[in-house]
Amino acid sequence: MASSREYLEFVLEQLADAGDVTYRKMMGEYVIYCRGRVVGGIYDDRFLVKPVESAKRLMPDAPRELPYAGGREMLLVENIDDREFLKRLLDSMADELPPKKKR
């Protein structure tokens, strides 16, 4: 099942305080970037993030879910309504993740 454009717009609105947040559509789903780094994505209308140390520290009880069959486990962001938390989460993840590789 592909994610809806409405859910993407809702998540992007919630992430607005995090600064440089962009997305790219990929096979009916959306990859989310913060400061040019892949932090996660929207899969089946769920906001999932990479299980990096900062995300695990901020969400120690977050359910681990597969974005798609054969994908790597990611962390489900359950408190999507807390914009301050989302800003902290994305800021810490962007500091930890490597920049996008140049082609």
Order of alpha helices (4+ residues) and beta strands (2+ residues): alpha-beta-beta-beta-beta-alpha-beta-beta-alpha
